[in-house]
Amino acid sequence: MDSTAATTQAVVAPRTWRKAGFRIIPLVGLAYVASYIDRANVGYIAAPMSRDLHLTSGQIGLAAGLFFIGYILVEVPSNMMLRRFGARKWIARIMITWGLVTAATAAVNSAATLFLARLLLGLAEAGLAAGILLYLTLWFPRRHRSWALSAFFLMTPVSSVIGSPLAAALLEWGQNLFGIAGWRSLFLVEGVLTIVVSILIFAFLPDRPGKARWLDDREKAAIEATLAAEADEHRARGALTGLRQALTSGRVWLMAVTWFAIAFGLYPLQFFLPTMIRSITHSIGKSGDVSSVLLSAIPYAVAVLALLLWARFAARRTAVTATAVPMTVGVAGLLLATFTSSGTLFVVAVCVSVAGIMTAMPQFWRIPAIGLTGAAAASGIALINSVSNVSGFVGPYFTGAIASATGSFTWALLAIAIIMTAGLAVLLSVGRRMERLDGSLS
């Protein structure tokens, strides 16, 4: 880091960064919790919804994956719109739209209408994750991104810890509370809660440090000067700056391959874990639905602890190392889950795998921020997230189809582990080249 950037960053008191974190991360984290619960709800209610709508495992996987088709199509344009209109308005717009679609999904009555609802949901929600990741780079410089991103991604397992009991409660009592099937009530409640969160975002989320009413003028100027100095430094070292540069960059596409592999490890588990638990424990009926959903929350509770512990260690390591180690743990957990026939050991293995995968996620996003700035950051982050979301379509459908064909999830879990291993190899290659742009490593 050059002396100008170092001097500028030194005038920002640690309490200012903590203040920013406490003010904005819970808000954007709440939005992310809503989005993850929303995209995972098909997995929570797969069994009762399949019975009512007469769906196969392959059709459930297709319904889960269709969400990502719409998401992929408009991810990059959505992030460019966020850069133009500001995070407050654009994130609120995204959430209101997807809240309405989710609530309407309570009325689906066939596989075809479910497929349509999931496709529309992806179009509505597109840009949220990439937009928040871009937004965080507008607030936190490199030295603070490890803890900021870890705090934000903490919301992913939290969403499952919250979503699983919520789904279990509505499966049990939704019929009595709302007069509709429990799985339908889940869509309705989640849609309404999403709209409520969108109102909070619109009311309280500042677009950038200069518009934060809870920062004084000195704090605003210091944060923005720090971020500007770091952007100048990255540009001087060869960081991409333009839209076209990012969309045609080989290193951006290779980073997308890595993120694809990480996400591929998570999405099939996210959508099919309750079904996998039902299968390996041979639980049946409504009580089996509820117990498998509750058990599926355990790996995400473990992931919360892993994220908190790893964030402190990872801050003192390069971004590639901090990503590669938990990815390796995630692969090991998948392999253990593949070869066990014990319900207890399977849950333990999934705990290891989910903890590893989710711990790798925030550390990965430290890498693109090194080599992208300005319009390139908006488009490049969106591109990486968009390409990786192909895994959200392919992973669940692939897993469901293999389960339907073989009668178990064994071969699907093995294939997921192989894909993650390939992504790890790409990370170790291209990630090192990206890190050479980081002055702190030279």
NORQUIJO-V496642 format. One record per helix or strand of 3 or more residues. SS is the DSSP state (h for helix, s for strand). FROM is the first residue (numbers start at 1). LEN is the number of residues. Records with the same first field share a line. If there is no record, write none. Layout:
SS = FROM-LEN, FROM-LEN
This chain:
h = 3-8, 14-31, 46-8, 57-29, 87-19, 111-15, 128-10, 142-37, 182-23, 209-3, 217-20, 243-6, 250-32, 285-11, 298-17, 319-20, 343-29, 375-14, 390-17, 410-26, 439-3
